[in-house]
Amino acid sequence: MTLAPILAYAVALGIAAGIPGPGVTALVGRSLGTGFLATLPMLMGVVIGDLIYLTAAVLGLALLAKAFGAFFLAVKLIGAGYLLWLAWRFWRAGVAISPVRRAYGKREALASFLSGLFVTLSNPKTIVFYMAILPVVVDLKSVTLGGYVALVVVTLLVLVVVMTPYILLASKARKLLERPAMQARLNRFAAVVLASTAGWIVARA
């Protein structure tokens, strides 16, 4: 596998990831509600979700994915349900503000990771990219083990580089508005963003 298709993949992925969608929206909402560090597990969940689809595409599982349409519908609904639950928690937190560091526990980190994973697995834009656009950019039949590893590394780097600024900016906005009343508004705004993302996923399902 030559360098040209890898670079083409990096550019295509960077453009796709940079366009605001359910993943970016969920990350911004989470960062507004809990801060930068507490959102990193969600980012890792988003990355793992992309890697799952990348692996499926490389292994030629696009047809299998179509055959299990009901499974993907279930994943979408589970992801939407989780985002609604998260939105409800943020809305209630808007009444009684709790410190951001409260979200650093293992259970909160796991919940954040799973929400990012489900959002990515249920994101139609992600599915279309890996099942339709990726085969145009990269000749999947010629991908060797080394080429697959290169694609994995590129995916990780591109997604982190593209999405981290969204999280950081949302976190900075939260820190600039540390008054309890303003934090309450931010938490409720985050709740609305997450709930809207869940509604978008269900509508697309």
LUMZA-593649 format. One line per field, with one value per residue (C-alpha): residue number from 1; residue in one letter; x, y, z. Coordinates in steps of 0.2 Angstrom, whole numbers. Last residue first. Example, Ala and Ser with C-alpha at 12.3 -4.5 7.8 and 13.67 -1.06 7.14 Angstrom:
// LUMZA-593649
vokol	c(2 / 1)
guke	c(S / A)
X	c(68 / 62)
Y	c(-5 / -22)
Z	c(36 / 39)
//
This chain:
// LUMZA-593649
vokol	c(205 / 204 / 203 / 202 / 201 / 200 / 199 / 198 / 197 / 196 / 195 / 194 / 193 / 192 / 191 / 190 / 189 / 188 / 187 / 186 / 185 / 184 / 183 / 182 / 181 / 180 / 179 / 178 / 177 / 176 / 175 / 174 / 173 / 172 / 171 / 170 / 169 / 168 / 167 / 166 / 165 / 164 / 163 / 162 / 161 / 160 / 159 / 158 / 157 / 156 / 155 / 154 / 153 / 152 / 151 / 150 / 149 / 148 / 147 / 146 / 145 / 144 / 143 / 142 / 141 / 140 / 139 / 138 / 137 / 136 / 135 / 134 / 133 / 132 / 131 / 130 / 129 / 128 / 127 / 126 / 125 / 124 / 123 / 122 / 121 / 120 / 119 / 118 / 117 / 116 / 115 / 114 / 113 / 112 / 111 / 110 / 109 / 108 / 107 / 106 / 105 / 104 / 103 / 102 / 101 / 100 / 99 / 98 / 97 / 96 / 95 / 94 / 93 / 92 / 91 / 90 / 89 / 88 / 87 / 86 / 85 / 84 / 83 / 82 / 81 / 80 / 79 / 78 / 77 / 76 / 75 / 74 / 73 / 72 / 71 / 70 / 69 / 68 / 67 / 66 / 65 / 64 / 63 / 62 / 61 / 60 / 59 / 58 / 57 / 56 / 55 / 54 / 53 / 52 / 51 / 50 / 49 / 48 / 47 / 46 / 45 / 44 / 43 / 42 / 41 / 40 / 39 / 38 / 37 / 36 / 35 / 34 / 33 / 32 / 31 / 30 / 29 / 28 / 27 / 26 / 25 / 24 / 23 / 22 / 21 / 20 / 19 / 18 / 17 / 16 / 15 / 14 / 13 / 12 / 11 / 10 / 9 / 8 / 7 / 6 / 5 / 4 / 3 / 2 / 1)
guke	c(A / R / A / V / I / W / G / A / T / S / A / L / V / V / A / A / F / R / N / L / R / A / Q / M / A / P / R / E / L / L / K / R / A / K / S / A / L / L / I / Y / P / T / M / V / V / V / L / V / L / L / T / V / V / V / L / A / V / Y / G / G / L / T / V / S / K / L / D / V / V / V / P / L / I / A / M / Y / F / V / I / T / K / P / N / S / L / T / V / F / L / G / S / L / F / S / A / L / A / E / R / K / G / Y / A / R / R / V / P / S / I / A / V / G / A / R / W / F / R / W / A / L / W / L / L / Y / G / A / G / I / L / K / V / A / L / F / F / A / G / F / A / K / A / L / L / A / L / G / L / V / A / A / T / L / Y / I / L / D / G / I / V / V / G / M / L / M / P / L / T / A / L / F / G / T / G / L / S / R / G / V / L / A / T / V / G / P / G / P / I / G / A / A / I / G / L / A / V / A / Y / A / L / I / P / A / L / T / M)
X	c(-165 / -162 / -176 / -169 / -152 / -158 / -168 / -153 / -143 / -157 / -156 / -138 / -139 / -153 / -144 / -128 / -139 / -146 / -128 / -123 / -138 / -134 / -115 / -122 / -131 / -117 / -104 / -90 / -93 / -75 / -72 / -87 / -82 / -65 / -72 / -82 / -66 / -56 / -69 / -71 / -52 / -50 / -61 / -49 / -32 / -40 / -49 / -34 / -22 / -33 / -38 / -20 / -14 / -28 / -25 / -6 / -11 / -22 / -8 / 4 / -8 / -11 / -24 / -25 / -43 / -48 / -42 / -43 / -52 / -67 / -68 / -68 / -83 / -96 / -95 / -83 / -90 / -108 / -107 / -99 / -112 / -126 / -120 / -127 / -110 / -102 / -115 / -114 / -95 / -96 / -109 / -99 / -84 / -93 / -101 / -84 / -77 / -92 / -90 / -71 / -73 / -68 / -85 / -85 / -70 / -82 / -89 / -108 / -121 / -138 / -152 / -142 / -137 / -155 / -153 / -136 / -143 / -158 / -146 / -136 / -152 / -157 / -139 / -141 / -158 / -151 / -136 / -148 / -159 / -145 / -138 / -155 / -156 / -138 / -144 / -160 / -149 / -140 / -139 / -133 / -118 / -114 / -113 / -101 / -91 / -76 / -63 / -56 / -74 / -77 / -60 / -64 / -81 / -74 / -60 / -73 / -82 / -65 / -62 / -79 / -77 / -60 / -68 / -81 / -66 / -59 / -75 / -71 / -54 / -62 / -76 / -92 / -107 / -100 / -88 / -102 / -112 / -97 / -93 / -111 / -112 / -95 / -102 / -119 / -113 / -102 / -91 / -73 / -74 / -79 / -65 / -52 / -57 / -56 / -39 / -32 / -39 / -30 / -14 / -16 / -20 / -4 / 8 / 8 / 0)
Y	c(28 / 46 / 53 / 42 / 49 / 67 / 65 / 59 / 74 / 86 / 78 / 80 / 98 / 102 / 94 / 104 / 120 / 114 / 112 / 129 / 138 / 130 / 135 / 153 / 153 / 145 / 158 / 149 / 156 / 157 / 139 / 133 / 143 / 135 / 118 / 121 / 127 / 112 / 100 / 107 / 109 / 90 / 84 / 87 / 82 / 67 / 61 / 63 / 54 / 39 / 37 / 39 / 26 / 14 / 17 / 13 / -3 / -8 / -5 / -15 / -30 / -28 / -17 / -22 / -27 / -11 / 0 / 16 / 33 / 25 / 11 / 24 / 34 / 20 / 9 / 19 / 36 / 31 / 22 / 37 / 49 / 38 / 39 / 25 / 17 / 34 / 39 / 22 / 23 / 41 / 36 / 21 / 31 / 43 / 29 / 21 / 38 / 41 / 24 / 26 / 42 / 59 / 66 / 73 / 83 / 95 / 101 / 99 / 113 / 110 / 115 / 114 / 96 / 91 / 96 / 88 / 71 / 72 / 75 / 60 / 49 / 56 / 52 / 34 / 32 / 39 / 27 / 12 / 17 / 18 / 1 / -7 / 0 / -7 / -24 / -23 / -19 / -35 / -40 / -22 / -25 / -41 / -33 / -20 / -34 / -33 / -36 / -18 / -11 / -20 / -14 / 4 / 3 / -4 / 9 / 23 / 17 / 16 / 34 / 40 / 30 / 38 / 55 / 50 / 45 / 63 / 72 / 71 / 80 / 94 / 100 / 92 / 100 / 110 / 96 / 84 / 95 / 98 / 80 / 76 / 89 / 83 / 65 / 69 / 80 / 95 / 93 / 91 / 72 / 71 / 84 / 75 / 58 / 63 / 71 / 56 / 44 / 54 / 53 / 34 / 32 / 42 / 33 / 17 / 0)
Z	c(60 / 54 / 65 / 80 / 77 / 76 / 92 / 101 / 95 / 100 / 118 / 118 / 113 / 125 / 140 / 135 / 136 / 153 / 159 / 152 / 160 / 177 / 175 / 172 / 188 / 198 / 191 / 182 / 165 / 158 / 163 / 153 / 137 / 139 / 140 / 124 / 115 / 121 / 116 / 98 / 97 / 101 / 87 / 72 / 80 / 89 / 74 / 62 / 74 / 78 / 60 / 53 / 66 / 61 / 42 / 45 / 54 / 39 / 27 / 37 / 37 / 19 / 10 / -9 / -9 / 0 / -14 / -4 / -9 / -17 / -5 / 9 / 2 / 3 / 18 / 29 / 25 / 24 / 41 / 49 / 41 / 47 / 65 / 76 / 78 / 82 / 95 / 103 / 105 / 112 / 124 / 129 / 133 / 144 / 153 / 156 / 162 / 174 / 181 / 183 / 192 / 183 / 182 / 200 / 194 / 186 / 203 / 206 / 202 / 209 / 197 / 181 / 187 / 183 / 165 / 164 / 171 / 158 / 144 / 149 / 149 / 132 / 125 / 132 / 123 / 107 / 108 / 112 / 97 / 85 / 91 / 88 / 71 / 68 / 73 / 63 / 47 / 49 / 31 / 27 / 39 / 31 / 14 / 21 / 29 / 17 / 30 / 26 / 28 / 45 / 51 / 47 / 55 / 71 / 70 / 69 / 84 / 93 / 89 / 95 / 111 / 114 / 112 / 125 / 136 / 133 / 139 / 158 / 154 / 145 / 156 / 162 / 154 / 141 / 137 / 135 / 124 / 113 / 112 / 108 / 94 / 87 / 86 / 80 / 66 / 63 / 48 / 54 / 54 / 36 / 31 / 41 / 35 / 17 / 20 / 30 / 17 / 3 / 13 / 15 / -4 / -9 / 4 / -5 / 0)
//
